[in-house]
Amino acid sequence: MPLTIVNNSGSFHNASVHLYIVGNQDGRQVRLTPEGTLAPIALSDNGPDGFTDYAISLAGSGETRLSLPHMSGRIYVALGGKLKFKAVADGDGDAALQYPAGWVESDPNYGVLHDCAEFTYNAAGMFCNTTMVDMFSVPLSIRLTGADDQTTGTVRDGGRAAAFDTVRGLEAFSRLVVDDTRIIAPGHGLDAGLFDQDYLAPYIDEVWSTYTGRDLKVTTNAGTFTGRVRGDRFTFDGPAQVSFGRPSTRDVLFCDGALAAPNDGTTGPVAAVLGAGFNRSTLLSHPDQPTTEAAAFYRTELTNHYAKAVHAATEDGRAYGFAFDDVADFASYIQDTAPTGLRLTLSPF
């Protein structure tokens, strides 16, 4: 499928921008070569410095056109420097990649301005998103053509600067801003000692105490679940009985731990709705979940202000600010079962 890269960053010429298209095909880790073919990851790809060079250069000017084969993975863009991917042996001895972790100060890519979009392209279609789950750095939009013509992820004029200023101005979140390079998601900030591990505890405790004496209803594709806190577990009855322990701030921010969402059709969907409700701080104000009105999100003092800021930065109000941001369709995600082309644009900033 045709993949077009458009560099409208305004601050970096094409020669200063590099692409990395890496991921999986049929259970093996692969990367797209500059020639447009898929190559398996190999330990021998590491150079004398201990890292691979999988960079794909942009065209000298104008748009860059590539061909994307069936695979799932990420399209990384690096501005002003190259990314260092290291090929390593996984637990089975197979070659695998260590991906950049821009939220880790010791990561070799910490000083490089970079970001990525995620995709799965297979016989069923193209499924893609611009992700801010880990961090927000480079404004990226994706346009998917096919049965429909869809665009998402577009950052409004001044949106990046506004997000940086907003987060920098909040005492609890200010340390998540790394110069003018990126904003680290609060979950990663918590792990790095940059964010209070108990930040959401008062809100979580209030949810627990409130629903000890009243019902919370959660509607999913499987049906409606009705829950109360019993014995310090939030237990729901409905199509199946599911229950959750009291989550920590980290569980909420990562949508994991006590809020882990298995792909079982019952516990998973309820966990996703709860996770979205905690991050958007709508569980106390709306006893029927999920909340579908964006105006009701992030209204409390204790909320995921990072997610609020990145949503405010986009033209369509959609962003992947946390893992369950697709609840009620607020993620910067698009799909097409008959795709004809994907266009990734680096927006001005």
Long-range contacts (C-beta under 8 A, 24 or more apart in sequence): 1-67, 1-68, 1-121, 1-126, 1-339, 1-340, 1-341, 1-342, 2-65, 2-66, 2-67, 2-68, 2-340, 2-341, 2-342, 3-65, 3-66, 3-67, 3-68, 3-75, 3-341, 3-342, 3-343, 3-344, 4-63, 4-64, 4-65, 4-66, 4-341, 4-342, 4-343, 4-344, 5-58, 5-63, 5-64, 5-65, 5-66, 5-77, 5-343, 5-344, 5-345, 5-346, 6-63, 6-64, 6-343, 6-344, 6-345, 6-346, 7-58, 7-64, 7-346, 8-345, 8-346, 8-347, 8-348, 9-79, 9-138, 9-346, 9-347, 9-348, 9-349, 10-348, 10-349, 11-79, 11-348, 11-349, 12-79, 12-80, 12-346, 14-57, 14-58, 14-59, 14-60, 14-61, 14-62, 14-64, 15-57, 15-58, 15-60, 16-79, 16-80, 17-58, 17-77, 17-78, 17-79, 17-346, 18-55, 18-56, 18-57, 18-58, 18-77, 18-78, 18-82, 18-83, 19-55, 19-56, 19-57, 19-58, 19-64, 19-66, 19-75, 19-76, 19-77, 19-78, 20-54, 20-55, 20-56, 20-74, 20-75, 20-76, 20-78, 20-83, 20-85, 21-56, 21-66, 21-68, 21-73, 21-74, 21-75, 21-76, 22-54, 22-73, 22-74, 22-76, 22-85, 22-97, 22-99, 23-71, 23-72, 23-73, 23-74, 24-71, 24-72, 24-73, 25-69, 25-70, 25-71, 25-72, 28-94, 29-94, 29-95, 29-96, 29-97, 30-71, 30-73, 31-97, 32-56, 32-66, 32-68, 32-69, 32-71, 36-66, 36-67, 38-69, 38-71, 40-95, 41-87, 41-95, 41-96, 41-97, 42-87, 42-95, 43-87, 43-88, 43-89, 43-95, 44-87, 45-87, 46-86, 46-87, 49-84, 50-86, 51-84, 51-85, 51-86, 51-108, 52-84, 52-85, 52-86, 52-87, 52-97, 53-82, 54-85, 55-82, 55-83, 68-119, 68-121, 68-342, 69-121, 70-121, 70-122, 70-123, 71-121, 72-119, 72-120, 72-121, 72-122, 73-118, 73-119, 74-99, 74-116, 74-117, 74-118, 74-119, 75-116, 75-117, 75-118, 75-119, 75-344, 76-100, 76-114, 76-115, 76-116, 77-114, 77-115, 77-116, 77-138, 77-140, 77-344, 77-346, 78-112, 78-113, 78-114, 79-112, 79-113, 79-114, 79-138, 79-346, 80-112, 80-113, 81-111, 81-112, 81-113, 82-112, 83-109, 83-112, 83-114, 84-108, 84-109, 101-134, 102-134, 102-135, 102-137, 102-181, 102-182, 102-184, 103-134, 103-135, 103-182, 103-184, 103-185, 103-188, 103-189, 103-192, 104-188, 104-192, 105-192, 111-181, 113-137, 113-138, 113-181, 113-182, 114-138, 115-140, 115-182, 116-140, 117-142, 117-153, 117-344, 119-342, 121-339, 124-337, 125-335, 125-336, 125-337, 125-338, 125-339, 126-335, 126-336, 126-339, 126-342, 127-333, 127-335, 128-333, 128-334, 128-335, 128-342, 129-153, 129-320, 129-331, 129-332, 129-333, 129-334, 130-319, 130-320, 130-332, 131-320, 131-332, 132-185, 132-310, 132-319, 132-320, 132-321, 132-332, 133-185, 133-320, 133-321, 133-322, 133-323, 133-325, 134-184, 134-185, 134-188, 135-182, 135-183, 135-184, 135-185, 135-188, 136-160, 136-163, 136-182, 136-183, 136-185, 136-306, 136-310, 136-313, 137-181, 137-182, 137-183, 138-346, 138-349, 139-313, 139-346, 139-347, 139-348, 139-349, 140-344, 140-345, 140-346, 140-347, 141-344, 141-345, 141-347, 142-332, 142-334, 142-342, 142-343, 142-344, 142-345, 143-342, 143-343, 143-345, 144-334, 144-335, 144-336, 144-339, 144-341, 144-342, 144-343, 145-336, 145-339, 145-340, 145-341, 145-342, 145-343, 146-336, 146-337, 146-338, 146-339, 146-340, 146-341, 147-336, 147-337, 147-338, 148-336, 150-334, 150-336, 151-334, 152-314, 152-316, 152-318, 152-332, 152-333, 152-334, 153-314, 153-318, 153-319, 153-332, 154-314, 154-315, 154-316, 154-345, 154-347, 155-313, 155-314, 155-315, 155-347, 155-349, 156-313, 156-314, 156-315, 157-348, 159-312, 159-313, 159-314, 159-315, 160-313, 160-349, 161-349, 162-309, 162-312, 162-313, 163-309, 163-310, 163-312, 163-313, 166-305, 166-308, 166-309, 166-312, 167-305, 167-306, 167-309, 170-305, 172-196, 172-199, 172-305, 173-305, 173-306, 176-306, 183-306, 183-309, 183-310, 185-253, 185-306, 185-321, 185-322, 186-253, 186-304, 186-306, 187-250, 187-253, 187-254, 187-322, 190-249, 190-250, 190-253, 191-250, 196-249, 197-248, 197-249, 197-250, 198-249, 199-249, 199-302, 200-249, 200-252, 200-253, 200-278, 200-302, 201-248, 201-249, 202-302, 203-278, 203-281, 203-284, 203-300, 203-302, 203-303, 204-246, 204-247, 204-248, 204-249, 204-252, 204-278, 206-284, 207-278, 207-283, 207-284, 208-232, 208-234, 208-246, 210-284, 214-287, 215-287, 216-283, 216-287, 216-289, 217-287, 217-288, 217-289, 218-270, 218-273, 218-274, 218-289, 218-290, 219-273, 219-288, 219-289, 219-290, 220-266, 220-269, 220-270, 220-273, 221-265, 221-269, 222-265, 222-266, 222-269, 225-270, 227-270, 234-274, 236-270, 239-266, 240-266, 240-267, 242-266, 242-267, 242-270, 242-271, 244-270, 244-271, 244-274, 247-278, 252-278, 252-279, 252-304, 253-279, 253-304, 253-322, 254-323, 255-279, 255-322, 255-323, 255-324, 256-323, 261-324, 271-324, 272-324, 272-326, 272-327, 273-324, 273-327, 275-322, 275-323, 275-324, 275-327, 276-322, 276-324, 276-325, 276-327, 276-328, 279-303, 279-304, 279-307, 279-321, 279-322, 279-324, 279-325, 280-304, 280-307, 290-327, 290-328, 291-328, 292-328, 294-330
